[in-house]
Amino acid sequence: MVKHAATLSRLTQEREYEDSIVQNLFHFCLDCLEDIKDLSKKEKKLVSATLTVISEESEKHSYMFGQLIQMLWEDEEGDY
């Protein structure tokens, strides 16, 4: 079992880690997408659409992490 504070810290770190990776990937790839000459417009649209799905899913994960973190703030007694 993991103590409350360690669990809270780990969930917060995981949420921040995922958020930063997706944000960096999304912005870097979108910023560079037009500069990639070997990709057709159709391929660029596909990459952009896929990155948008990844970004939206990440927002859902961030929300779920937030819900878990909120649950921990409300229940400080348990081990997890």
C-alpha positions in Angstrom: 0.0 0.0 0.0 1.1 3.6 -0.7 0.6 6.4 1.7 -1.9 9.2 0.9 0.8 11.9 0.3 2.8 9.7 -2.0 -0.3 8.7 -4.0 -1.3 12.4 -4.4 2.2 13.4 -5.4 2.4 10.5 -8.0 -1.0 11.3 -9.5 -0.1 15.0 -9.8 3.3 14.1 -11.4 1.7 11.7 -13.9 -1.0 14.2 -14.9 1.6 17.0 -15.4 3.9 14.6 -17.3 1.2 13.5 -19.7 -0.1 17.0 -20.2 3.4 18.3 -21.0 4.2 15.5 -23.5 1.0 15.9 -25.4 1.1 19.6 -25.4 4.7 19.6 -26.7 4.0 16.9 -29.3 0.8 18.6 -30.5 2.3 22.1 -30.8 5.7 21.0 -32.2 4.1 18.7 -34.8 1.5 21.2 -35.9 4.1 24.0 -36.0 6.4 21.9 -38.2 3.7 20.1 -40.3 3.6 22.7 -43.1 7.4 22.6 -43.4 7.4 18.9 -44.2 7.6 18.9 -48.0 7.3 15.1 -48.4 3.8 15.0 -47.1 0.8 15.6 -49.3 -2.1 17.8 -48.1 -4.1 14.7 -47.4 -1.4 13.2 -45.3 -1.0 16.5 -43.4 -4.7 16.6 -42.7 -4.5 13.0 -41.4 -1.6 13.8 -39.1 -3.4 17.0 -37.9 -6.6 15.0 -37.2 -4.7 12.3 -35.4 -2.9 14.8 -33.2 -6.3 16.5 -32.4 -7.7 13.1 -31.3 -4.6 12.5 -29.1 -5.0 16.0 -27.6 -8.7 15.5 -26.9 -8.0 12.1 -25.3 -5.3 13.7 -23.2 -7.7 16.3 -22.0 -10.0 13.5 -20.8 -7.1 11.8 -19.0 -6.2 15.1 -17.4 -9.7 15.5 -16.2 -9.8 11.9 -14.8 -6.5 12.5 -13.0 -8.0 15.6 -11.6 -11.0 13.6 -10.3 -8.7 11.1 -8.7 -6.7 13.9 -7.1 -9.9 15.5 -5.8 -11.0 12.2 -4.3 -7.6 11.9 -2.5 -8.0 15.5 -1.1 -11.4 14.5 0.3 -10.3 11.2 1.7 -7.0 11.7 3.6 -7.2 8.6 5.7 -6.7 5.7 3.3 -3.7 4.0 1.9 -3.8 3.4 -1.9 
